[in-house]
Amino acid sequence: MAMISVWRTGVAIVAGVAALLGAPARAQEHGDVDRGATLAVRVCIACHGVRPGEVSVNPLAPPFVAIAEVRGMSAMALNVALLSSHRAMPNIVLDPQERADIVAYILTLKPN
């Protein structure tokens, strides 16, 4: 009986490690810039200026160019921001691919 318990524990550990090792690959979707731009125009433009030169409709919502220009802005930072609730931001639920697409689009607005 003790041997079965050790075996089950070993299997559980291996399964847990495998799940953890596989999680980053699934979590890091590759964004499509064109889909991100289209989605931004459809969803985000209600508050944000989403194209270069656009002013945000909502003064509390920075234009995407301003977001992209923040020093140290990265895909990870944008993803975390899109997953975090903000008092002034509506609770828009994006699936992982949509988030990756919007992040990819915003990062194209970074200055060279």
Secondary structure, DSSP 8 states (H G I E B T S, - for coil): -HHHHHHHHHHHHHHHHHHHHHHHHHHS----HHHHHHHHHHHGGGTS--STT---SSTTS--HHHHHTSTT--HHHHHHHHHS--TTS------HHHHHHHHHHHHHTS--
